[in-house]
Amino acid sequence: MADERSSRAREGTLVEAATEAIRLQIMREKFAAGDRLPTERVLVDELGVSRTVLREALSSLEALGLIETRGTRGRFVASAVSSQRSRTMVSAWLHQHAPEILEVDEIRSVLEAQAIRSMSQWEAIEAAGAAAEIVRAQADAVERGAPVEAADGDAAFHRLLTSYTKNGALLVLIGGLIDASRKGAYAVYSLPETAARSLDQHREIVDALSDSDVERAAELARGHMIDAARQYAATQGRPAEEP
């Protein structure tokens, strides 16, 4: 199981690096709005990653509203990626994928709450200090307009809180589900309103841990996990607002 966790962690890191590399190229206008991205073969060679990793990265960039797929014509840099149009695209992506995100997050809500309940009071205080640092870094990333960094912080936050369980199988399951939630996290942290809501909920969990209230922290984590997906699932089908 340790080898499996290590393999997934390496792949996740490669996806994050590839996502950030392409994002920076777009933001620095190597690829301008409306440009067609190079073929997968070219990008695989340029980034030095596998086709599987590249496709995960491209899917994450679509969740961020930075690129869009146009049928069989390929992938293109979204028009006006820094505008309201980008936020509308991300919101539309969340609406479209809300049911599947909710399915994963419902499972995570149960497993992560169970893992948190295994903390002792002293472990809760220790976790609160480390988690608070992660939340501060996330808030800084959001302020700087770095949603990938903020989303990576979200994964780090949840991995930390669940790391105190002694159940190795539970850790493997949670780690896999956190990896599966990567694209949804990128989307959440690229929208100011959902990013702020998620950070506020993280702070509430940290406060409960600081008070050694493990049960409250577990319940807050459970509700936090399904909050964003429920919002979008409940409003699925409504047309996205046009800029």
C-alpha positions as CSV (number, residue, x, y, z in Angstrom):
1,M,0.0,0.0,0.0
2,A,2.9,2.3,0.7
3,D,4.2,1.8,-2.9
4,E,0.7,2.5,-4.2
5,R,0.5,5.8,-2.2
6,S,4.0,6.8,-3.4
7,S,3.1,6.1,-7.0
8,R,-0.1,8.1,-6.8
9,A,1.7,11.0,-5.1
10,R,4.3,11.1,-7.8
11,E,1.6,11.1,-10.6
12,G,-0.3,13.8,-8.7
13,T,2.8,16.0,-8.5
14,L,3.5,15.5,-12.2
15,V,0.0,16.5,-13.1
16,E,0.2,19.6,-10.9
17,A,3.6,20.6,-12.4
18,A,2.3,20.1,-16.0
19,T,-0.9,22.1,-15.2
20,E,1.1,25.0,-13.8
21,A,3.6,24.9,-16.7
22,I,0.8,25.3,-19.3
23,R,-1.1,27.8,-17.2
24,L,2.0,30.0,-16.9
25,Q,2.5,29.8,-20.7
26,I,-1.1,31.0,-21.2
27,M,-0.9,33.7,-18.6
28,R,2.4,34.9,-20.1
29,E,0.8,34.8,-23.5
30,K,3.0,32.2,-25.1
31,F,-0.4,31.0,-26.1
32,A,-2.8,33.9,-26.8
33,A,-6.6,33.8,-26.3
34,G,-8.1,31.8,-29.2
35,D,-4.9,30.0,-30.0
36,R,-5.0,26.3,-30.6
37,L,-2.8,24.4,-28.2
38,P,-0.1,22.1,-29.7
39,T,-0.9,18.5,-30.2
40,E,-0.7,16.1,-27.3
41,R,2.5,14.6,-28.8
42,V,4.2,17.9,-28.9
43,L,3.2,18.8,-25.3
44,V,4.2,15.4,-24.0
45,D,7.7,15.9,-25.5
46,E,7.9,19.5,-24.3
47,L,6.8,18.8,-20.7
48,G,8.5,15.4,-20.4
49,V,5.4,13.7,-19.0
50,S,3.2,10.7,-20.0
51,R,0.1,11.2,-22.1
52,T,-2.0,10.2,-19.1
53,V,-0.5,12.9,-17.0
54,L,-0.9,15.5,-19.8
55,R,-4.6,14.7,-20.3
56,E,-5.2,15.1,-16.5
57,A,-3.4,18.4,-16.7
58,L,-5.4,19.6,-19.7
59,S,-8.7,18.5,-18.0
60,S,-7.6,20.5,-14.9
61,L,-7.0,23.6,-17.1
62,E,-10.5,23.2,-18.6
63,A,-11.9,23.1,-15.1
64,L,-10.0,26.4,-14.4
65,G,-11.7,27.9,-17.5
66,L,-8.3,28.5,-19.2
67,I,-8.9,26.2,-22.2
68,E,-11.9,24.8,-24.0
69,T,-12.4,21.8,-26.2
70,R,-14.0,22.5,-29.6
71,G,-15.3,19.2,-30.8
72,T,-12.8,17.4,-33.0
73,R,-10.9,20.6,-33.7
74,G,-8.8,20.3,-30.6
75,R,-8.2,22.4,-27.5
76,F,-8.0,26.2,-27.6
77,V,-7.0,28.9,-25.1
78,A,-10.3,30.4,-23.9
79,S,-11.1,33.9,-25.1
80,A,-10.5,36.6,-22.4
81,V,-9.2,34.1,-19.8
82,S,-9.0,36.8,-17.2
83,S,-12.5,38.1,-17.6
84,Q,-15.9,37.3,-16.3
85,R,-16.2,34.9,-19.2
86,S,-13.5,32.7,-17.5
87,R,-15.5,32.6,-14.2
88,T,-18.7,31.8,-16.2
89,M,-16.9,28.9,-17.8
90,V,-15.6,27.5,-14.5
91,S,-19.1,27.8,-13.0
92,A,-20.6,26.0,-16.0
93,W,-17.9,23.3,-15.6
94,L,-18.9,22.8,-11.9
95,H,-22.6,22.7,-12.8
96,Q,-21.9,20.0,-15.4
97,H,-19.7,17.9,-13.2
98,A,-21.5,18.5,-9.9
99,P,-23.2,15.1,-9.6
100,E,-19.9,13.2,-10.0
101,I,-18.0,15.6,-7.7
102,L,-20.8,15.1,-5.1
103,E,-20.5,11.3,-5.3
104,V,-16.8,11.5,-4.5
105,D,-17.1,14.2,-1.8
106,E,-19.9,12.3,0.0
107,I,-17.6,9.4,0.4
108,R,-14.7,11.7,1.5
109,S,-17.0,13.4,4.0
110,V,-17.5,10.1,5.8
111,L,-14.0,8.8,5.6
112,E,-12.3,12.1,6.5
113,A,-14.5,12.7,9.5
114,Q,-13.7,9.2,10.7
115,A,-10.0,9.8,10.4
116,I,-10.2,13.1,12.2
117,R,-12.1,11.4,15.1
118,S,-9.0,9.3,15.7
119,M,-7.0,12.3,16.9
120,S,-6.2,12.7,20.6
121,Q,-6.6,16.2,22.1
122,W,-2.9,16.9,21.9
123,E,-2.8,15.8,18.3
124,A,-5.7,18.1,17.5
125,I,-3.8,21.1,18.9
126,E,-0.7,20.0,16.9
127,A,-2.7,19.6,13.7
128,A,-4.4,23.0,14.3
129,G,-1.0,24.8,14.2
130,A,0.1,23.1,11.0
131,A,-3.3,23.5,9.3
132,A,-3.5,27.2,10.1
133,E,-0.2,27.7,8.2
134,I,-1.6,25.9,5.2
135,V,-4.8,28.0,5.3
136,R,-2.7,31.2,5.5
137,A,-0.7,30.1,2.4
138,Q,-3.9,29.2,0.6
139,A,-5.4,32.7,1.3
140,D,-2.2,34.3,0.0
141,A,-2.4,32.2,-3.2
142,V,-6.0,33.2,-3.7
143,E,-5.1,36.8,-3.2
144,R,-2.3,36.5,-5.8
145,G,-4.6,34.8,-8.3
146,A,-2.9,31.4,-8.1
147,P,-5.8,28.9,-7.9
148,V,-3.6,25.9,-8.7
149,E,-1.4,26.7,-5.7
150,A,-4.5,27.3,-3.5
151,A,-6.0,24.0,-4.6
152,D,-2.8,22.1,-3.9
153,G,-3.0,23.7,-0.4
154,D,-6.5,22.3,-0.1
155,A,-5.2,18.8,-0.8
156,A,-2.4,19.3,1.7
157,F,-4.9,20.6,4.3
158,H,-7.0,17.4,4.0
159,R,-4.1,15.1,3.9
160,L,-2.8,16.6,7.1
161,L,-6.0,16.3,9.0
162,T,-6.5,12.7,8.1
163,S,-2.8,11.7,8.6
164,Y,-3.3,11.0,12.3
165,T,-5.3,7.8,11.7
166,K,-3.4,4.5,12.3
167,N,-5.6,2.8,9.7
168,G,-3.4,2.4,6.6
169,A,-6.2,1.2,4.4
170,L,-8.2,4.3,5.3
171,L,-5.3,6.5,4.4
172,V,-4.9,4.9,1.0
173,L,-8.7,5.3,0.3
174,I,-8.6,9.0,1.3
175,G,-5.5,9.7,-0.6
176,G,-7.0,8.3,-3.8
177,L,-10.2,10.3,-3.3
178,I,-8.2,13.5,-2.7
179,D,-6.4,12.9,-6.0
180,A,-9.7,12.2,-7.8
181,S,-11.0,15.6,-6.5
182,R,-8.1,17.6,-7.9
183,K,-10.0,19.1,-10.9
184,G,-12.9,20.1,-8.8
185,A,-10.6,21.8,-6.3
186,Y,-8.9,23.8,-9.1
187,A,-12.3,25.0,-10.2
188,V,-13.5,25.9,-6.7
189,Y,-10.4,27.9,-5.9
190,S,-10.5,29.8,-9.2
191,L,-13.8,31.4,-8.3
192,P,-13.5,34.1,-5.6
193,E,-16.8,33.3,-3.9
194,T,-16.3,29.6,-3.6
195,A,-12.6,30.0,-2.6
196,A,-13.6,32.4,0.2
197,R,-16.3,30.0,1.4
198,S,-13.9,27.1,1.4
199,L,-11.2,29.0,3.3
200,D,-13.7,30.2,5.9
201,Q,-14.7,26.5,6.5
202,H,-11.1,25.5,6.8
203,R,-10.6,28.2,9.5
204,E,-13.7,26.9,11.4
205,I,-12.1,23.4,11.4
206,V,-8.8,24.8,12.6
207,D,-10.6,26.7,15.4
208,A,-12.3,23.6,16.6
209,L,-9.0,21.7,16.6
210,S,-7.4,24.5,18.5
211,D,-10.0,24.0,21.2
212,S,-9.3,20.2,21.2
213,D,-12.9,19.7,20.1
214,V,-12.2,16.8,17.8
215,E,-15.9,15.8,17.3
216,R,-16.8,19.3,16.2
217,A,-13.9,19.4,13.8
218,A,-14.9,16.1,12.3
219,E,-18.5,17.3,11.8
220,L,-17.3,20.6,10.3
221,A,-15.1,18.6,7.9
222,R,-17.9,16.4,7.0
223,G,-20.2,19.3,6.1
224,H,-17.3,21.2,4.4
225,M,-16.6,18.3,2.0
226,I,-20.1,18.2,0.4
227,D,-20.9,22.0,0.6
228,A,-19.6,23.2,-2.8
229,A,-20.8,20.1,-4.7
230,R,-24.3,20.3,-3.2
231,Q,-24.6,24.0,-4.1
232,Y,-23.9,23.2,-7.8
233,A,-25.8,20.0,-7.8
234,A,-28.9,21.8,-6.4
235,T,-28.7,24.4,-9.2
236,Q,-27.7,22.1,-12.0
237,G,-29.5,22.9,-15.2
238,R,-29.8,26.6,-14.6
239,P,-28.2,28.6,-17.4
240,A,-24.8,30.1,-16.5
241,E,-24.9,33.9,-16.4
242,E,-23.4,35.6,-19.4
243,P,-20.9,38.4,-18.9
